[in-house]
Amino acid sequence: MTIGTLGIAHIQPIVSLLAGILILIVPQLLNYIVAIFLIISGILGLGLIH
């Protein structure tokens, strides 16, 4: 892996970490964060975004 290169495999853990931190800070965002994460994961999993 070269520095500065982010692929799908690197984006999902980063998004998960940020979502977890946001949920700890603002628990009311839990439903929205989970829904957005699931939608993005589904889109990436289906390969609709390259």
TAWORA-V325503 format. One record per backbone hydrogen bond with DSSP energy under -1.0 kcal/mol. CO is the residue of the C=O (numbers start at 1). NH is the residue of the N-H. If there is no record, write none. Layout:
co-><CO/CO>
nh-><NH/NH>
This chain:
co-><2/7/7/8/10/11/12/13/14/15/16/17/18/19/20/21/22/26/27/29/30/31/32/33/34/35/36/37/38/39/40/41/42/43>
nh-><5/10/11/12/14/15/16/17/18/19/20/21/22/23/24/25/26/29/30/33/34/35/36/37/38/39/40/41/42/43/44/45/46/48>
